[in-house]
Amino acid sequence: MTQVTVPDLGDFKDVEVIDVLVKPGDEVALETPLITLETEKATMDVPSSSAGIVKSVAVKKGDRVSKGSLILEVEAAGAAAQSKKAEPAPAAEQAPKAEKAPAAEEDVPFTETIVREEPAAASSAQTSAAPAATSVSGGSYDFDMVVIGAGPGGYTAAFRAADLGMKVALVERWPQLGGVCLNVGCIPSKALLHAAKVIEEAHEIETAGITFGQPQIDATKLRAWKGKVVGKLTGGLSMLAKQRKVEVIRGIGRFVSPHEISIANTDMTPTTTVLSKGENAPGEGARKISFKNCIIAAGSESVRLPGLPNDPRIIDSTGALDLDLPKRMLVIGGGIIGLEMACVYDALGTKVSVVELTEGLIPGCDRDLVRPLEKRISKRYEKIMVKTKVTQVEALREGIRVTFEGEQAPEPQIYDKVLVAVGRSPNGKKITAEAAGVKVNERGFIPVDKQMRTNVPHIFAIGDIVGQPMLAHKASHEGKLAAEVAYGEKRYFDARVIPSVAYTDPEIAWVGVTETEAKAKGIAFEKGSFPWSANARSLTLGRDDGMTKVLFDPQTHRVIGGGIVGPNAGDLISELALAIEMNCDAADLGLTIHPHPTLSETIMLAAEAFEGTLTDLYVPKKKAAR
């Protein structure tokens, strides 16, 4: 008889059992799910560490368990069959000879309750390229796969490689997994944007006769809440790495040869993250490891303008997350990052100005999508200066003195803080890639093919370091693909479009061909658009300044692009991305019944406007309805 217990849960204890998947008499194999647990961060199945017949179950739905808690007792299948045919034999004869019960402390991995598509059987041509799961123990490399960087692309690549049976190391220089996005980028900024949105909605509902009064901002508590959001996600990643037996190595990885990297430890100390088994803690000295395959996911860093004084009042997007709220702040750069943080600081009571060198905010985005945002913030911000250049920045006792030049340049101004948000630069030149023979261009990007391979076949690169757009969702897609190619599967990056979102207020999202691009490149298109002022749901939200537009091929009527501006535009844009991927035409969108009243139906109505079948507005027909 073997007792099956709850394995190491990482940072968790007293986890709730939400389902019991087996009962006495059931036959279970190794890795058969036994119970389902739910933590703050994930729902997961606990697999069996032994095969046989379930004799008794020690837990029930609603119980709370920790490491070492008894789940059930299993009798080896052979012994169970023998006990039915004969009288009990002496204990020594009953013991199954081939079965070895695992120790109670054995580290049995969890399996997520997410159905994954298993890789197809490798062909004979693929088999030679695919590393066997046991290749390291008998081979010359420490790992089948080493991933440099644990951002969204890096951890996705590492986890996928582990799921495919590879022995994986994940090298990360920061205390927590998740990279810039989870720690000091996408996630904390979106948490703060939500707080800003609540403040604005509370203010705007005054027009409906509901008044909450002036909000009281506790910046310390707000920072703590933001940190808790980040901690849940980064802590979940550490648990997932442990479940998959991915070895996490803290430090900065640099190539020393085509099959080796040296990892120099940082002087950073982990805070909320607990080092899992196999990790080397900071301060233990450099480490050299070898690999059969490597994925470079080293990301990018904020660009710092040359000639700026070294002053703590001049910050980048990471520093902006500290929420040391000034009375007056200048944002240098009218792109997505700068405007998102401007929205946060404006809602929290700071007087914000924005300066942008080009002729409009969010360069590259269609002007009609940006216009509702510009109209809204021009009434709220102290000043918006486009076609304007910053020529000098001086650190004075009373503040940061900034001198401008251009069409809308004011006299020199003094600000309490200056946020520099003029883009990001890749880290390609910081990993000594030349030691591995990997080509890096003059800007720090690493060229790759459609399988994410560099010029060195067993070394791949993904994410910000391979080029625009620098987006987390692109990196994740590339990371999974690179891991599968390294394993030996025939995969290629063939995404037709990658959506972009500015989480400003209002949100702006676009995908595929833009009007600006189509006109510049001579791409033929026709457009269907629908104003949110005629949408019932947007009116109930008190936000009728939005708009949805869809671009179509004039000959085939297939969707080639689109854009949305308004609340939740980032959530809505996925329908248009899928429409492009699936070669949908206007009729596909127009004849798909959307729920009413919703914002999503504006996509259907934009298609109807193009088709000439729209009834929610009067649009003179340019052609007969099909």
C-alpha positions as CSV (number, residue, x, y, z in Angstrom):
1,M,0.0,0.0,0.0
2,T,1.3,3.4,-1.0
3,Q,0.2,6.7,0.6
4,V,-0.1,9.6,-1.9
5,T,0.4,13.0,-0.4
6,V,0.2,16.6,-1.5
7,P,3.6,17.7,-2.9
8,D,5.4,21.0,-2.3
9,L,3.0,23.9,-3.0
10,G,5.8,26.5,-3.1
11,D,4.7,29.6,-1.2
12,F,1.2,28.2,-0.4
13,K,-0.4,26.3,2.4
14,D,-4.0,25.5,3.5
15,V,-5.1,25.4,-0.1
16,E,-8.8,24.6,-0.8
17,V,-9.8,21.3,-2.5
18,I,-12.5,22.2,-5.0
19,D,-12.9,18.8,-6.6
20,V,-12.0,15.1,-5.9
21,L,-11.5,13.3,-9.2
22,V,-11.2,9.7,-8.0
23,K,-13.1,7.3,-5.6
24,P,-12.2,4.0,-3.9
25,G,-12.0,1.2,-6.4
26,D,-10.8,3.4,-9.3
27,E,-7.6,2.3,-11.1
28,V,-5.1,5.2,-11.5
29,A,-1.9,5.4,-13.5
30,L,1.1,7.6,-12.9
31,E,0.2,11.3,-13.3
32,T,-3.5,10.6,-13.2
33,P,-5.2,13.7,-11.7
34,L,-6.5,13.0,-8.2
35,I,-7.8,16.3,-6.8
36,T,-8.1,19.9,-7.9
37,L,-6.8,22.7,-5.8
38,E,-7.5,26.4,-6.0
39,T,-5.1,29.2,-4.8
40,E,-5.3,32.9,-5.3
41,K,-3.2,32.5,-8.5
42,A,-4.2,29.3,-10.2
43,T,-6.4,26.2,-10.3
44,M,-4.4,23.0,-10.6
45,D,-4.6,19.3,-10.5
46,V,-2.5,17.1,-8.3
47,P,-1.3,14.0,-10.2
48,S,-0.8,10.6,-8.7
49,S,2.8,9.6,-7.8
50,S,1.9,5.9,-7.9
51,A,-0.1,3.5,-10.0
52,G,-2.7,1.0,-8.8
53,I,-6.2,0.7,-7.2
54,V,-7.5,3.4,-5.0
55,K,-8.3,1.8,-1.6
56,S,-9.3,4.9,0.4
57,V,-9.6,8.7,-0.2
58,A,-8.6,10.9,2.7
59,V,-9.9,14.3,1.4
60,K,-13.3,15.7,0.3
61,K,-14.4,18.8,-1.5
62,G,-14.0,21.9,0.7
63,D,-11.1,20.5,2.7
64,R,-7.9,22.5,3.0
65,V,-4.5,20.8,2.4
66,S,-0.8,21.7,2.6
67,K,2.4,19.9,1.7
68,G,2.4,16.4,3.1
69,S,-1.4,16.1,3.6
70,L,-2.6,12.6,2.8
71,I,-4.7,12.4,-0.4
72,L,-5.4,8.7,-0.7
73,E,-3.9,5.2,-0.4
74,V,-3.1,3.2,-3.5
75,E,-2.6,-0.6,-3.7
76,A,-0.5,-1.8,-6.6
77,A,-2.6,-3.3,-9.3
78,G,-0.8,-6.6,-9.3
79,A,-1.2,-7.0,-5.5
80,A,-4.9,-6.1,-5.7
81,A,-5.5,-8.8,-8.3
82,Q,-3.6,-11.3,-6.2
83,S,-5.6,-10.5,-3.1
84,K,-8.8,-11.4,-4.9
85,K,-7.6,-14.8,-6.0
86,A,-5.8,-16.2,-3.0
87,E,-5.6,-16.0,0.8
88,P,-3.4,-13.3,2.2
89,A,0.2,-14.3,1.9
90,P,3.0,-13.2,4.3
91,A,3.8,-9.6,4.1
92,A,7.1,-10.2,2.3
93,E,5.4,-12.1,-0.5
94,Q,2.6,-9.5,-0.9
95,A,4.9,-6.6,-1.5
96,P,5.1,-5.7,-5.2
97,K,8.6,-6.2,-6.4
98,A,8.7,-3.7,-9.2
99,E,6.9,-0.9,-7.3
100,K,8.9,1.5,-5.3
101,A,6.8,3.9,-3.2
102,P,8.0,7.5,-3.4
103,A,9.0,9.3,-0.3
104,A,6.5,11.6,1.2
105,E,8.7,14.6,0.4
106,E,9.1,13.7,-3.3
107,D,8.6,16.8,-5.5
108,V,5.7,15.7,-7.7
109,P,4.8,18.4,-10.3
110,F,1.3,19.8,-10.7
111,T,-0.4,19.9,-14.0
112,E,-2.5,22.9,-15.0
113,T,-6.2,22.4,-15.7
114,I,-5.7,23.9,-19.2
115,V,-6.0,21.6,-22.1
116,R,-2.9,21.8,-24.3
117,E,-2.5,20.6,-27.8
118,E,0.2,17.8,-27.6
119,P,2.9,17.9,-30.3
120,A,2.3,15.5,-33.2
121,A,4.7,12.6,-33.5
122,A,7.9,13.8,-35.0
123,S,8.7,12.6,-38.5
124,S,12.0,10.8,-39.2
125,A,13.4,14.1,-40.5
126,Q,12.4,15.9,-37.3
127,T,13.5,13.2,-34.9
128,S,17.2,13.8,-35.6
129,A,16.7,17.5,-34.6
130,A,14.7,16.9,-31.5
131,P,16.6,16.6,-28.2
132,A,15.6,13.6,-26.2
133,A,14.4,14.3,-22.6
134,T,17.4,12.3,-21.3
135,S,20.0,13.7,-23.6
136,V,21.7,15.9,-21.0
137,S,22.3,13.2,-18.4
138,G,24.3,11.2,-21.0
139,G,25.4,14.0,-23.2
140,S,27.9,16.9,-23.1
141,Y,25.5,19.7,-22.3
142,D,24.1,20.9,-18.9
143,F,20.7,21.7,-20.5
144,D,18.7,21.0,-23.6
145,M,17.5,24.6,-23.5
146,V,18.7,27.8,-21.9
147,V,16.4,30.9,-22.1
148,I,18.0,34.2,-21.3
149,G,15.4,36.6,-19.9
150,A,12.2,35.7,-18.0
151,G,9.8,38.2,-19.5
152,P,6.5,37.2,-21.2
153,G,8.4,35.8,-24.2
154,G,11.2,34.1,-22.1
155,Y,9.0,32.4,-19.5
156,T,6.6,31.2,-22.2
157,A,9.5,29.7,-24.2
158,A,10.9,28.0,-21.1
159,F,7.6,26.5,-20.0
160,R,6.8,25.3,-23.5
161,A,10.2,23.7,-23.8
162,A,9.8,22.0,-20.5
163,D,6.3,20.7,-21.5
164,L,8.0,19.1,-24.6
165,G,10.3,17.2,-22.3
166,M,13.4,19.3,-22.5
167,K,15.7,20.1,-19.5
168,V,15.4,23.8,-19.2
169,A,17.2,26.7,-17.4
170,L,15.7,30.1,-17.2
171,V,18.2,32.9,-16.6
172,E,16.8,36.2,-15.1
173,R,18.7,39.2,-13.7
174,W,15.8,40.5,-11.5
175,P,14.5,39.0,-8.3
176,Q,11.1,38.2,-9.7
177,L,10.2,36.5,-12.9
178,G,8.1,38.3,-15.5
179,G,10.5,40.8,-16.9
180,V,9.7,44.5,-17.6
181,C,6.1,43.7,-18.4
182,L,5.0,42.1,-15.2
183,N,7.3,44.0,-12.8
184,V,7.6,47.6,-14.1
185,G,5.7,47.8,-17.3
186,C,2.3,46.5,-18.6
187,I,0.9,45.1,-15.4
188,P,1.6,47.8,-12.8
189,S,0.8,50.6,-15.2
190,K,-2.6,49.0,-16.1
191,A,-3.3,48.6,-12.4
192,L,-2.7,52.3,-11.9
193,L,-4.7,53.1,-15.0
194,H,-7.6,51.2,-13.5
195,A,-7.4,53.4,-10.4
196,A,-7.3,56.5,-12.6
197,K,-10.4,55.2,-14.4
198,V,-12.3,54.8,-11.2
199,I,-11.5,58.3,-10.2
200,E,-12.7,59.7,-13.5
201,E,-15.9,57.7,-13.6
202,A,-16.7,58.8,-10.1
203,H,-16.3,62.4,-11.2
204,E,-18.2,62.0,-14.5
205,I,-21.2,60.4,-12.8
206,E,-22.0,63.8,-11.2
207,T,-23.9,64.6,-14.4
208,A,-26.3,61.8,-13.5
209,G,-26.9,63.3,-10.1
210,I,-24.4,61.1,-8.1
211,T,-21.6,62.9,-6.2
212,F,-18.9,61.2,-4.3
213,G,-16.8,64.2,-3.4
214,Q,-13.1,64.9,-3.8
215,P,-11.0,61.7,-3.8
216,Q,-8.4,61.3,-1.0
217,I,-5.2,59.8,-2.5
218,D,-3.1,57.6,-0.3
219,A,-0.1,57.1,-2.5
220,T,1.5,54.6,-0.1
221,K,-1.5,52.4,0.0
222,L,-1.9,52.7,-3.8
223,R,1.7,51.6,-4.3
224,A,1.1,48.7,-2.0
225,W,-2.0,47.6,-3.9
226,K,-0.2,47.8,-7.2
227,G,2.6,45.7,-5.7
228,K,0.1,43.1,-4.6
229,V,-1.2,42.8,-8.1
230,V,2.3,42.3,-9.5
231,G,3.2,39.9,-6.7
232,K,0.3,37.6,-7.5
233,L,1.4,37.3,-11.1
234,T,5.2,37.0,-10.5
235,G,4.6,34.5,-7.6
236,G,2.4,32.4,-9.9
237,L,5.2,32.3,-12.5
238,S,7.7,31.0,-9.8
239,M,5.2,28.2,-9.0
240,L,4.7,27.3,-12.6
241,A,8.5,27.1,-13.1
242,K,8.8,24.8,-10.1
243,Q,5.9,22.6,-11.3
244,R,7.6,22.2,-14.7
245,K,11.1,21.6,-13.1
246,V,12.5,24.6,-14.9
247,E,15.7,25.6,-13.1
248,V,15.7,29.4,-12.5
249,I,19.1,30.9,-12.3
250,R,19.4,34.5,-11.0
251,G,22.0,36.7,-12.7
252,I,23.1,38.3,-15.9
253,G,23.7,35.9,-18.7
254,R,26.4,36.5,-21.4
255,F,27.7,34.2,-24.1
256,V,31.2,32.9,-23.8
257,S,31.0,30.4,-26.8
258,P,28.3,29.1,-29.1
259,H,27.2,26.5,-26.5
260,E,28.0,28.3,-23.2
261,I,26.9,31.3,-21.2
262,S,28.5,32.8,-18.0
263,I,26.0,34.0,-15.4
264,A,27.3,36.9,-13.2
265,N,25.1,37.3,-10.2
266,T,23.6,40.6,-9.4
267,D,23.7,42.3,-6.0
268,M,19.9,42.2,-5.8
269,T,18.1,40.4,-3.0
270,P,14.8,38.5,-3.7
271,T,11.9,40.1,-1.9
272,T,8.6,38.3,-2.3
273,T,10.0,35.6,-4.5
274,V,11.3,32.5,-2.8
275,L,14.1,30.7,-4.7
276,S,13.0,27.3,-5.8
277,K,15.1,24.2,-5.8
278,G,18.1,24.5,-8.1
279,E,18.3,28.3,-8.1
280,N,21.5,30.0,-7.2
281,A,21.0,32.8,-4.8
282,P,22.6,36.2,-5.4
283,G,26.1,36.5,-4.0
284,E,27.2,32.9,-4.7
285,G,29.5,33.9,-7.5
286,A,29.4,33.5,-11.3
287,R,28.3,30.2,-12.9
288,K,29.0,28.8,-16.4
289,I,26.5,26.5,-18.0
290,S,26.3,24.8,-21.4
291,F,23.3,24.2,-23.6
292,K,22.2,22.4,-26.7
293,N,19.8,25.2,-27.7
294,C,19.3,28.7,-26.5
295,I,16.6,31.3,-26.8
296,I,17.6,35.0,-26.3
297,A,14.7,36.9,-24.7
298,A,16.8,39.7,-23.2
299,G,14.3,42.4,-24.0
300,S,14.9,46.2,-24.1
301,E,15.4,49.2,-21.8
302,S,14.0,52.8,-21.8
303,V,15.9,55.2,-24.0
304,R,17.6,58.0,-22.1
305,L,18.0,61.3,-24.0
306,P,21.7,62.4,-24.3
307,G,22.8,65.4,-22.2
308,L,20.2,65.0,-19.5
309,P,21.5,65.9,-16.0
310,N,21.7,63.0,-13.5
311,D,18.9,64.0,-11.2
312,P,16.2,61.9,-9.4
313,R,13.5,64.3,-10.5
314,I,14.1,63.1,-14.1
315,I,12.5,59.7,-14.4
316,D,11.7,57.0,-16.9
317,S,8.6,54.8,-17.0
318,T,9.9,52.6,-14.2
319,G,10.5,55.6,-11.9
320,A,7.0,56.9,-12.7
321,L,5.5,53.8,-11.1
322,D,6.8,54.9,-7.7
323,L,4.0,57.5,-7.6
324,D,6.0,60.3,-6.0
325,L,3.3,62.7,-7.0
326,P,4.6,66.2,-8.1
327,K,2.5,69.3,-8.5
328,R,3.7,69.9,-12.1
329,M,5.2,67.3,-14.5
330,L,6.4,67.3,-18.1
331,V,6.1,64.1,-20.2
332,I,8.7,64.1,-23.0
333,G,7.3,61.8,-25.7
334,G,3.7,61.6,-26.8
335,G,3.7,57.9,-27.5
336,I,1.7,55.2,-25.8
337,I,3.9,54.8,-22.7
338,G,4.1,58.5,-22.0
339,L,0.4,59.1,-22.5
340,E,-0.6,56.2,-20.3
341,M,1.4,57.5,-17.4
342,A,0.1,61.0,-18.1
343,C,-3.4,59.7,-17.6
344,V,-2.5,58.2,-14.3
345,Y,-0.8,61.4,-12.9
346,D,-3.5,63.6,-14.2
347,A,-6.2,61.6,-12.4
348,L,-4.1,61.7,-9.2
349,G,-4.0,65.5,-9.2
350,T,-0.8,66.4,-11.0
351,K,-0.7,69.2,-13.6
352,V,0.6,67.4,-16.7
353,S,2.1,68.8,-19.9
354,V,3.2,66.6,-22.9
355,V,5.7,67.5,-25.5
356,E,6.0,65.5,-28.8
357,L,8.5,66.1,-31.6
358,T,6.2,64.8,-34.4
359,E,3.1,66.4,-35.7
360,G,0.7,64.4,-33.5
361,L,0.3,62.2,-30.5
362,I,0.8,58.4,-30.8
363,P,2.8,58.6,-34.1
364,G,1.8,55.8,-36.6
365,C,-1.8,55.7,-35.4
366,D,-4.6,57.1,-37.6
367,R,-5.4,60.7,-36.7
368,D,-9.2,60.0,-36.5
369,L,-8.5,57.4,-33.8
370,V,-6.3,59.8,-31.8
371,R,-8.6,62.8,-32.1
372,P,-11.1,61.8,-29.3
373,L,-8.1,61.3,-26.9
374,E,-6.6,64.7,-27.9
375,K,-9.9,66.4,-27.5
376,R,-10.4,65.0,-24.0
377,I,-6.9,65.5,-22.6
378,S,-6.5,69.0,-24.1
379,K,-9.2,70.2,-21.7
380,R,-7.5,68.5,-18.8
381,Y,-3.7,68.8,-19.2
382,E,-1.9,72.0,-18.6
383,K,-0.4,72.0,-22.1
384,I,0.1,69.6,-25.1
385,M,2.9,70.7,-27.5
386,V,3.3,68.8,-30.8
387,K,6.0,69.6,-33.4
388,T,8.0,70.8,-30.5
389,K,11.6,69.8,-29.5
390,V,13.2,69.9,-26.0
391,T,16.6,71.7,-26.5
392,Q,17.8,72.0,-22.9
393,V,17.1,70.4,-19.5
394,E,18.7,72.0,-16.4
395,A,18.5,70.7,-12.8
396,L,17.9,73.7,-10.5
397,R,17.1,73.8,-6.8
398,E,13.6,75.0,-7.5
399,G,12.9,72.3,-10.2
400,I,13.8,71.0,-13.6
401,R,14.1,73.9,-16.1
402,V,13.2,72.9,-19.7
403,T,13.7,74.9,-22.9
404,F,11.7,74.2,-26.0
405,E,11.9,74.9,-29.7
406,G,9.2,74.6,-32.3
407,E,5.8,75.7,-33.5
408,Q,4.1,75.5,-30.1
409,A,7.2,76.1,-28.0
410,P,6.5,78.1,-24.8
411,E,9.0,80.1,-22.8
412,P,11.3,77.9,-20.6
413,Q,9.3,76.2,-17.9
414,I,10.2,74.8,-14.5
415,Y,8.7,71.4,-13.6
416,D,8.8,69.4,-10.4
417,K,9.4,66.2,-12.4
418,V,10.2,65.2,-15.9
419,L,9.2,61.8,-17.3
420,V,11.3,60.7,-20.3
421,A,9.2,58.3,-22.5
422,V,10.8,58.5,-26.0
423,G,11.0,54.8,-26.7
424,R,13.0,51.7,-25.8
425,S,16.2,50.2,-27.1
426,P,17.0,46.5,-27.4
427,N,19.6,44.8,-25.2
428,G,21.3,42.9,-28.1
429,K,24.7,44.4,-27.4
430,K,24.7,43.6,-23.7
431,I,24.9,39.8,-23.9
432,T,28.2,39.5,-25.8
433,A,26.4,37.7,-28.6
434,E,29.5,37.9,-30.8
435,A,31.2,35.3,-28.6
436,A,28.6,32.8,-29.9
437,G,28.8,34.1,-33.4
438,V,25.3,35.7,-33.3
439,K,24.9,38.7,-35.5
440,V,23.6,41.9,-33.8
441,N,22.9,45.0,-35.9
442,E,24.1,48.5,-35.1
443,R,20.9,49.4,-33.2
444,G,21.1,46.3,-31.0
445,F,18.5,44.2,-32.7
446,I,19.2,40.5,-33.5
447,P,18.0,39.4,-37.0
448,V,16.0,36.2,-37.1
449,D,14.1,34.1,-39.7
450,K,10.5,33.0,-39.6
451,Q,11.4,30.2,-37.2
452,M,13.0,32.8,-34.9
453,R,16.5,31.4,-35.6
454,T,19.5,33.7,-35.6
455,N,22.4,33.1,-38.0
456,V,23.6,30.4,-35.5
457,P,21.0,27.6,-36.1
458,H,20.7,26.4,-32.5
459,I,20.4,29.9,-31.0
460,F,17.0,31.7,-31.3
461,A,15.9,35.2,-30.4
462,I,12.4,36.5,-29.6
463,G,10.6,39.6,-28.3
464,D,11.8,43.2,-28.2
465,I,15.3,42.2,-29.1
466,V,14.3,41.0,-32.6
467,G,12.4,44.2,-33.6
468,Q,9.2,46.1,-33.7
469,P,6.5,46.0,-32.5
470,M,7.9,45.7,-28.9
471,L,4.8,44.1,-27.5
472,A,4.4,41.4,-24.8
473,H,1.8,39.4,-26.8
474,K,4.1,39.2,-29.8
475,A,7.0,38.0,-27.6
476,S,4.8,35.2,-26.0
477,H,3.8,34.0,-29.4
478,E,7.4,34.0,-30.6
479,G,8.7,32.2,-27.5
480,K,6.3,29.3,-27.8
481,L,7.2,29.0,-31.5
482,A,10.9,29.0,-30.9
483,A,10.7,26.3,-28.3
484,E,8.7,24.1,-30.6
485,V,11.1,24.6,-33.5
486,A,14.1,23.8,-31.2
487,Y,12.3,20.6,-30.2
488,G,12.1,19.7,-33.9
489,E,8.6,20.6,-34.9
490,K,7.9,22.4,-38.2
491,R,6.6,25.8,-37.0
492,Y,6.8,29.2,-38.6
493,F,5.9,32.7,-37.5
494,D,2.9,33.3,-39.8
495,A,0.7,35.7,-37.8
496,R,-0.9,38.0,-40.3
497,V,-1.4,40.8,-37.9
498,I,-0.4,41.9,-34.4
499,P,-2.9,44.2,-32.6
500,S,-1.7,47.4,-30.8
501,V,-3.4,49.1,-27.8
502,A,-2.9,52.4,-26.0
503,Y,-4.6,52.0,-22.6
504,T,-5.2,55.7,-22.3
505,D,-8.6,57.3,-21.6
506,P,-10.2,56.7,-24.0
507,E,-8.4,53.5,-25.1
508,I,-7.2,53.3,-28.7
509,A,-6.7,50.0,-30.5
510,W,-5.8,49.1,-34.1
511,V,-4.8,46.1,-36.1
512,G,-3.8,45.2,-39.7
513,V,-3.6,47.9,-42.3
514,T,-4.1,51.5,-41.1
515,E,-5.6,54.3,-43.2
516,T,-2.3,56.1,-42.9
517,E,-0.3,53.1,-44.1
518,A,-2.8,52.4,-46.9
519,K,-2.6,55.9,-48.3
520,A,1.2,56.0,-48.0
521,K,1.7,52.6,-49.8
522,G,-1.1,53.0,-52.3
523,I,-3.1,50.1,-50.9
524,A,-6.7,50.1,-52.2
525,F,-9.3,50.1,-49.4
526,E,-12.9,51.0,-48.6
527,K,-14.1,51.8,-45.1
528,G,-17.1,51.2,-42.9
529,S,-17.4,53.2,-39.7
530,F,-19.8,53.6,-36.8
531,P,-19.8,56.5,-34.3
532,W,-20.4,55.5,-30.7
533,S,-22.7,58.5,-30.3
534,A,-25.3,56.2,-31.9
535,N,-24.5,53.2,-29.7
536,A,-26.8,52.5,-26.8
537,R,-24.2,50.9,-24.6
538,S,-21.7,53.8,-24.9
539,L,-24.5,56.3,-24.0
540,T,-25.3,54.3,-20.9
541,L,-21.6,54.6,-20.0
542,G,-21.6,58.3,-20.5
543,R,-18.8,58.0,-23.1
544,D,-20.2,58.7,-26.6
545,D,-16.9,60.0,-28.0
546,G,-15.8,56.7,-29.4
547,M,-15.7,55.3,-32.9
548,T,-15.2,51.9,-34.7
549,K,-14.0,51.6,-38.2
550,V,-13.2,48.6,-40.4
551,L,-11.1,48.7,-43.6
552,F,-12.1,46.3,-46.5
553,D,-10.5,45.1,-49.7
554,P,-12.6,46.8,-52.4
555,Q,-12.7,43.7,-54.6
556,T,-13.1,40.8,-52.1
557,H,-14.7,42.8,-49.3
558,R,-12.3,41.0,-46.9
559,V,-11.3,42.7,-43.7
560,I,-7.7,44.1,-44.0
561,G,-7.6,46.4,-41.0
562,G,-9.5,48.3,-38.4
563,G,-9.4,50.6,-35.4
564,I,-11.4,51.4,-32.3
565,V,-11.3,54.3,-29.9
566,G,-13.3,54.3,-26.7
567,P,-13.7,52.4,-23.4
568,N,-12.5,48.8,-23.6
569,A,-11.2,49.2,-27.2
570,G,-8.3,46.9,-26.3
571,D,-10.7,44.1,-25.5
572,L,-12.8,44.7,-28.6
573,I,-9.9,44.7,-31.2
574,S,-9.4,40.9,-31.0
575,E,-12.5,40.4,-33.0
576,L,-11.0,42.3,-35.9
577,A,-7.7,40.5,-35.5
578,L,-9.5,37.2,-35.8
579,A,-11.5,38.4,-38.7
580,I,-8.3,39.2,-40.6
581,E,-6.7,35.9,-39.7
582,M,-9.8,34.0,-40.9
583,N,-10.2,36.0,-44.1
584,C,-13.6,37.2,-43.0
585,D,-15.5,39.6,-45.3
586,A,-18.0,42.3,-44.5
587,A,-20.9,39.9,-44.7
588,D,-19.3,37.6,-42.1
589,L,-19.2,40.5,-39.6
590,G,-22.5,42.0,-40.5
591,L,-24.4,38.7,-40.4
592,T,-22.9,37.6,-37.1
593,I,-25.5,38.4,-34.4
594,H,-23.9,40.5,-31.7
595,P,-25.5,41.0,-28.3
596,H,-27.3,44.2,-27.6
597,P,-26.7,46.6,-26.1
598,T,-22.9,46.2,-26.2
599,L,-19.8,48.0,-27.5
600,S,-18.9,44.9,-29.6
601,E,-21.9,45.4,-31.9
602,T,-20.2,48.5,-33.3
603,I,-18.0,46.2,-35.3
604,M,-21.1,44.6,-36.8
605,L,-22.6,48.0,-37.5
606,A,-19.4,49.3,-39.1
607,A,-19.6,46.3,-41.5
608,E,-23.2,47.0,-42.2
609,A,-22.3,50.6,-43.0
610,F,-19.9,49.4,-45.6
611,E,-22.4,46.9,-47.0
612,G,-25.2,49.5,-47.2
613,T,-27.5,47.5,-44.8
614,L,-27.2,49.7,-41.7
615,T,-30.5,50.8,-40.1
616,D,-29.2,52.3,-36.9
617,L,-28.1,55.4,-38.8
618,Y,-29.2,56.9,-42.1
619,V,-26.3,56.6,-44.5
620,P,-27.0,57.4,-48.2
621,K,-26.3,54.3,-50.2
622,K,-23.2,54.4,-52.5
623,K,-24.1,51.0,-53.9
624,A,-26.9,48.5,-53.9
625,A,-27.0,46.1,-50.9
626,R,-25.8,42.6,-51.7
